[in-house]
Amino acid sequence: MPDGRVQALPFGDLIAAAESRPASGAGWLSDLRARAGQRYARAGWPHARTESWKYTSLNVLAAETFVLEPRCDAAIPEGHILALDAPRIVLINGILHPRLSDLDHLPAGVTLHRLSDCGDWVHDIAAELIEETVSSDRLPLAALNSAMFQDAVLLDISNGAMADRPVHVISVGAGANAGYAPRIMIRAGRDSAADIVESHVGTGTSMYFANAVTQVSVGSGAVVGHYKFQNEMLDAFHIAMTAVELAEGAVYDNFVLSMGARLARNEIRGRISGARAEYRVNGAYLGTARQHLDNTTFIDHAAAGSRSREVYKGVLDGSSRGVFQGKILVRPDSQQTDGYQMNRAMLLSDRAEIDSKPELEIYADDVRCSHGATVGSLQEDQVFYLQARGIPRDLARRLLLAAYLDDAIDEARSETVREAMKRAVAGWLAGTDAGGGT
């Protein structure tokens, strides 16, 4: 059971509830949870003096009460996920739902292991990955995930496998005040290639708290496309951390489209540990009303001759607030590093706000790194230009915003995913005030 320090922190009751579940009684998992709870206690709850949480207050989240809800009878909200022709792996409140999943139709060379149904060798892999993710006291919410998750899935891509279509992981939140911790692990073997897509959504109109962690290990020469669609219900909270490790010559292509949740934070931490690896982490965020959307990234160049590219674009309307924090670290032995980082935001309302903090920390002298941030608004002369050619004002605004966001989405290498995300953006623009303007 968690000690008193954990109980005094927000959601210590969720950790206690996880420990009390009969299905989670395996000794190795109990020990792992106990260590994660200790790290959570040492880290403490993020506050304004915590540098990486300076622009995102979790006080509103901490004030709510959530329950560990194991229900698995929810339906997939088809209109809210990315529209893809791909086999599905469905999690309801963080627990694999085999009946809604296409477990028999995964691409050749891609195997799904469920933590509760597999042997010791998978437990050993999972334990090592999980310990790596929560080893830093600066990641309290990741430690909370490890202390409370009920199920976990490992997607294992065998050496040399070439997946012929994406795998779609759909995480659904269901039930009033549900608190849950999706845990997804992706391990790409040497010289393999696969695209993994995540859709994070909810059902009904109830508030819930999704505290997600995804871990990706990309073997030497492997190519992984990893794409995420965050479209939670607007009363929900979504806190997510993705941890990535790249071996020599590996390629990791990531894109995150974030448009849901009352408060959302998507944190991506990548370590390039092999030479000549390529790391791409890009995204787009769309906010309206009083939404708070945080994108925080950390790229650790720990090997020579590696490249990273990072482009985020946002559209913020109403009283929404965006946050972008991006840090690139180049270690002393990481010569010939090429890093690029850019965040651009468009504010459609005088009440919308963006906090942008790009950062470089370089300890090598043979590098090429740059970063930047811009903030602007929709140009009325461009709207007028389209209106003068017979295009109605509302449609003109939507066309300009779509073109602005398409430029970011085009960073994703998968054409299938790009088209699905562009359709999602078009739906958002058509259904919000941001697309119409007054």
C-alpha positions in Angstrom: 0.0 0.0 0.0 1.2 3.5 -0.6 2.8 5.3 2.3 1.6 8.4 4.0 3.5 10.8 1.7 1.7 9.4 -1.3 -1.7 9.5 0.4 -1.2 13.2 1.2 -0.7 13.9 -2.6 -3.5 14.2 -5.1 -4.8 10.8 -6.2 -3.2 8.8 -3.6 -6.5 7.1 -3.3 -6.3 5.9 -6.9 -2.9 4.3 -6.1 -4.5 2.5 -3.1 -7.4 1.4 -5.2 -5.0 -0.1 -7.8 -3.1 -2.0 -5.2 -6.3 -3.5 -3.8 -7.5 -5.0 -7.1 -7.2 -8.8 -7.0 -6.0 -9.0 -10.6 -3.0 -6.8 -9.9 -1.6 -9.1 -7.2 1.5 -10.3 -9.1 4.6 -9.7 -6.9 6.7 -8.1 -9.5 3.9 -5.6 -10.4 3.2 -4.8 -6.8 6.9 -4.1 -6.2 7.1 -1.9 -9.3 4.0 0.0 -8.2 5.5 0.6 -4.7 8.7 2.0 -6.2 6.7 4.2 -8.6 4.6 5.5 -5.6 7.8 6.4 -3.8 9.1 8.4 -6.8 5.7 10.1 -7.0 6.0 11.1 -3.3 9.6 12.4 -3.8 8.7 14.4 -6.9 5.6 15.9 -5.3 2.7 17.5 -7.1 3.8 20.0 -9.9 3.3 23.7 -8.9 4.2 27.1 -10.3 7.8 26.9 -9.0 8.3 23.6 -11.0 10.1 25.0 -14.1 8.6 22.5 -16.6 5.1 23.2 -15.2 5.5 26.9 -15.0 2.8 27.7 -17.6 0.3 24.9 -16.7 -1.3 24.8 -13.3 -2.8 21.4 -12.3 -4.7 22.9 -9.3 -8.0 22.6 -11.1 -7.3 18.9 -11.7 -6.1 18.3 -8.2 -9.3 19.7 -6.8 -11.4 17.0 -8.5 -12.2 13.6 -7.2 -11.9 10.5 -9.5 -12.5 6.8 -9.1 -10.6 3.9 -10.6 -13.3 2.7 -13.0 -12.7 -0.7 -14.6 -15.9 -0.8 -16.8 -15.3 -2.2 -20.2 -18.8 -2.0 -21.8 -18.5 1.3 -23.6 -18.8 1.7 -27.3 -16.3 3.4 -29.6 -17.3 7.0 -30.4 -16.7 6.5 -34.1 -17.2 10.2 -35.0 -14.4 11.3 -32.7 -11.5 9.0 -33.6 -9.3 9.3 -36.6 -11.0 7.7 -39.6 -8.5 5.0 -40.7 -8.8 1.7 -42.4 -6.6 -0.2 -40.0 -6.8 -3.0 -37.4 -7.8 -1.7 -34.0 -6.5 -2.2 -30.4 -9.2 -0.8 -28.1 -8.6 0.2 -24.5 -11.6 1.2 -22.3 -10.5 3.1 -19.2 -7.0 1.8 -19.9 -8.0 -1.9 -20.1 -7.7 -3.9 -23.3 -11.1 -4.8 -24.7 -10.5 -7.9 -26.9 -14.1 -8.0 -28.4 -13.8 -4.5 -29.8 -10.2 -5.1 -31.0 -8.9 -6.7 -34.2 -6.3 -8.9 -32.6 -6.4 -11.5 -35.4 -5.8 -8.9 -38.1 -2.6 -7.2 -37.1 0.1 -6.9 -39.8 2.5 -9.7 -40.3 5.4 -9.3 -37.8 3.4 -7.3 -35.3 2.4 -9.1 -32.1 0.3 -7.8 -29.2 1.2 -8.9 -25.7 -1.2 -8.1 -22.8 0.7 -7.7 -19.6 -1.8 -9.7 -17.6 -1.8 -12.7 -20.0 1.9 -13.2 -20.9 5.0 -14.9 -19.6 7.9 -13.8 -17.5 10.0 -12.6 -20.5 7.4 -10.0 -21.3 7.1 -9.0 -17.7 10.9 -8.5 -17.6 10.7 -6.3 -20.7 7.8 -4.3 -19.3 9.4 -3.9 -15.9 12.6 -2.5 -17.5 10.7 -0.1 -19.7 8.5 1.1 -16.9 11.4 1.6 -14.5 13.2 3.7 -17.2 10.2 5.9 -17.7 9.7 6.7 -14.0 13.4 6.8 -13.1 13.4 10.6 -13.0 11.8 12.5 -10.1 10.9 15.3 -12.6 8.1 13.1 -14.0 5.5 12.8 -11.2 2.5 12.1 -13.5 4.4 9.3 -15.2 5.2 7.8 -11.8 1.5 8.2 -10.9 0.6 6.2 -14.1 3.0 3.4 -13.1 1.6 3.3 -9.6 -2.0 3.0 -10.7 -2.3 1.4 -14.2 -4.6 -1.7 -14.4 -3.5 -3.1 -17.7 -0.7 -2.6 -20.3 -0.1 -3.6 -23.9 3.1 -4.3 -25.7 3.3 -4.0 -29.4 6.3 -6.0 -30.5 7.5 -5.5 -34.1 9.9 -8.3 -35.1 13.3 -7.8 -36.7 12.9 -7.0 -40.4 9.1 -6.8 -40.3 7.4 -4.4 -42.8 3.9 -3.6 -41.6 1.7 -3.0 -44.7 -0.8 -0.8 -42.9 -1.1 1.2 -39.6 -2.2 -0.2 -36.3 -4.8 2.0 -34.6 -4.8 2.1 -30.8 -8.0 3.6 -29.5 -8.1 4.7 -25.8 -11.7 5.5 -24.6 -12.6 7.1 -21.4 -16.0 6.1 -20.0 -18.0 6.7 -16.8 -18.5 9.7 -14.6 -15.3 10.9 -12.8 -13.3 7.9 -14.0 -9.6 8.1 -13.4 -7.4 5.7 -15.5 -3.9 5.2 -16.7 -3.4 3.8 -20.3 0.0 2.2 -20.7 1.2 1.4 -24.2 4.6 0.0 -25.1 6.0 -0.2 -28.6 9.2 -2.1 -29.4 10.4 -2.0 -33.0 13.1 -4.6 -33.8 16.1 -4.1 -36.0 15.4 -2.9 -39.6 11.6 -3.1 -39.1 9.0 -0.5 -40.2 5.6 0.2 -38.9 3.1 3.0 -38.3 1.2 3.2 -34.9 -1.7 5.6 -34.5 -3.3 6.6 -31.2 -6.8 8.1 -30.8 -7.7 9.3 -27.3 -11.4 10.0 -26.9 -14.3 9.7 -24.5 -18.0 8.9 -24.3 -20.9 10.9 -23.0 -20.5 14.3 -21.4 -19.0 13.2 -18.1 -15.7 14.5 -16.7 -12.8 12.0 -16.5 -9.0 12.0 -16.1 -6.8 10.1 -18.6 -3.2 9.9 -17.4 -1.4 8.1 -20.3 2.1 6.9 -20.9 3.5 5.5 -24.2 7.0 4.1 -24.5 8.7 3.6 -27.8 11.9 1.7 -28.4 13.2 2.0 -32.0 15.9 -0.6 -32.8 18.9 0.0 -35.2 17.8 0.8 -38.7 14.1 0.7 -37.8 11.5 3.2 -39.0 8.5 4.0 -36.8 5.7 6.4 -37.6 3.9 7.3 -34.4 0.9 9.5 -34.6 -1.6 10.7 -32.0 -5.0 12.3 -32.1 -6.1 13.9 -28.8 -9.8 14.5 -29.0 -11.1 14.0 -25.5 -14.5 15.3 -24.3 -14.3 19.0 -23.4 -14.8 18.4 -19.7 -12.0 15.9 -19.5 -8.4 16.1 -18.4 -5.7 14.5 -20.5 -2.1 14.3 -19.2 0.2 12.2 -21.4 3.9 11.4 -21.6 5.7 9.7 -24.5 9.2 8.4 -23.9 11.3 7.4 -27.0 14.7 5.7 -27.4 16.4 5.6 -30.8 19.2 3.3 -31.7 21.8 3.7 -34.5 20.3 4.7 -37.8 16.8 4.6 -36.5 14.0 6.9 -37.7 11.1 8.1 -35.5 8.4 10.2 -37.1 5.8 11.6 -34.6 2.9 13.9 -35.1 0.3 15.0 -32.4 -3.0 16.7 -33.3 -4.6 18.1 -30.1 -8.1 19.5 -30.1 -9.9 18.1 -27.1 -10.0 18.2 -23.3 -10.5 21.0 -20.8 -6.9 20.7 -19.9 -4.4 18.7 -21.9 -0.6 18.3 -21.7 1.3 16.2 -24.2 4.9 15.7 -23.2 7.4 13.9 -25.5 10.8 13.0 -24.3 13.2 11.5 -26.8 16.7 10.2 -26.4 18.9 9.7 -29.5 21.4 7.1 -28.2 22.6 5.8 -31.6 24.6 7.6 -34.3 23.0 8.8 -37.5 19.4 8.6 -36.1 16.6 10.8 -37.2 14.0 12.1 -34.7 10.9 14.1 -35.9 8.4 15.4 -33.4 5.7 17.7 -34.8 2.2 18.7 -34.0 -0.8 21.0 -34.3 -3.1 22.2 -31.5 -6.6 23.8 -31.8 -8.2 25.5 -28.9 -11.4 27.3 -28.2 -13.6 28.4 -25.3 -11.5 28.0 -22.1 -9.3 25.1 -23.2 -5.7 24.8 -22.1 -3.4 22.9 -24.4 0.2 22.2 -23.4 2.9 20.7 -25.7 6.2 20.1 -23.9 9.1 18.4 -25.6 12.7 17.4 -24.7 15.2 16.1 -27.3 18.4 14.6 -26.0 21.1 14.3 -28.6 23.3 11.7 -27.0 25.1 10.4 -30.2 27.0 11.9 -33.1 25.6 12.7 -36.5 21.9 12.7 -35.5 19.1 14.9 -36.7 16.0 16.3 -35.1 13.1 18.4 -36.5 10.3 19.9 -34.5 7.5 22.0 -35.9 4.3 22.9 -34.0 1.5 25.1 -35.2 -1.5 26.3 -33.2 -4.8 28.0 -33.7 -6.3 29.5 -30.5 -9.8 31.1 -30.2 -12.0 32.3 -27.4 -10.3 32.4 -24.1 -8.1 29.3 -24.8 -4.5 29.1 -23.9 -1.6 27.3 -25.6 1.7 26.3 -24.1 4.8 25.2 -26.1 8.0 24.3 -24.3 10.7 22.7 -26.4 14.2 21.9 -25.3 17.1 20.5 -27.4 20.1 19.1 -25.5 23.3 18.4 -27.4 25.8 16.4 -25.3 29.6 17.0 -25.7 30.2 13.9 -27.8 27.3 14.6 -30.1 29.2 16.3 -32.9 27.6 17.0 -36.3 24.1 17.3 -34.7 21.5 19.0 -36.8 18.5 20.3 -34.8 15.6 22.5 -35.8 12.7 23.7 -33.7 9.8 26.1 -34.5 6.5 27.0 -32.8 4.0 29.2 -34.6 0.7 30.2 -33.1 -2.3 32.1 -34.6 -4.6 33.9 -32.1 -8.1 34.5 -33.4 -9.3 36.3 -30.3 -7.9 39.1 -28.1 -8.6 36.8 -25.1 -6.6 33.9 -26.4 -3.0 33.4 -25.1 0.2 31.5 -26.0 3.2 30.9 -23.9 6.2 29.8 -26.0 9.6 28.8 -24.6 12.0 27.3 -27.2 15.4 26.4 -25.7 18.8 25.1 -26.8 21.5 23.6 -24.5 24.6 22.8 -26.5 27.9 21.3 -25.3 29.4 20.4 -28.7 31.0 22.8 -31.2 30.4 21.1 -34.6 26.6 21.4 -34.7 23.8 23.2 -36.6 20.9 24.0 -34.4 18.2 26.7 -34.5 14.9 27.5 -32.9 12.2 30.1 -33.0 8.7 31.1 -32.2 6.2 33.4 -33.9 2.7 34.7 -32.9 0.2 36.2 -35.3 -3.4 36.6 -36.3 -5.5 35.9 -39.4 -4.8 38.6 -41.9 -7.9 40.4 -43.0 -6.5 41.4 -46.3 -6.2 37.7 -47.2 -9.8 37.1 -46.2 -10.8 40.1 -48.3 -8.9 38.8 -51.3 -10.9 35.6 -51.2 -14.1 37.4 -50.6 -13.4 39.6 -53.6 -13.4 36.4 -55.7 -16.8 35.4 -54.6 -15.9 33.2 -51.6 -18.2 33.8 -48.5 -16.3 35.2 -45.5 -16.8 32.1 -43.3 -15.5 29.8 -46.0 -12.6 32.1 -46.7 -11.5 32.0 -43.0 -11.8 28.2 -42.9 -9.8 27.8 -46.1 -7.0 30.1 -44.8 -6.9 28.3 -41.4 -6.9 24.9 -43.0 -4.0 25.9 -45.3 -2.1 27.2 -42.3 -2.6 23.9 -40.3 -2.1 21.7 -43.4 1.4 23.0 -43.6 2.2 21.5 -40.2 0.3 18.3 -40.8 2.3 17.7 -44.0 5.3 17.1 -41.7 3.9 13.7 -41.0 5.3 11.1 -43.4 2.3 8.8 -43.6 -0.1 10.0 -46.3 -2.9 8.0 -44.8 -2.6 9.7 -41.5 -2.1 13.1 -43.0 -5.4 12.8 -44.9 -7.3 11.6 -41.8 -5.9 14.5 -39.7 -6.8 17.0 -42.3 -10.4 15.7 -42.3 -10.5 16.0 -38.5 -9.2 19.6 -38.7 -11.9 20.5 -41.4 -14.5 19.1 -39.0 -13.2 21.2 -36.1 -13.2 24.4 -38.2 -16.7 23.7 -39.5 -18.0 23.1 -36.0 -16.5 25.9 -34.0 -16.6 29.7 -33.9 -12.9 29.7 -35.0 -13.9 28.7 -38.5 -16.6 31.4 -38.9 -15.5 34.6 -37.1 -17.5 37.6 -36.4 
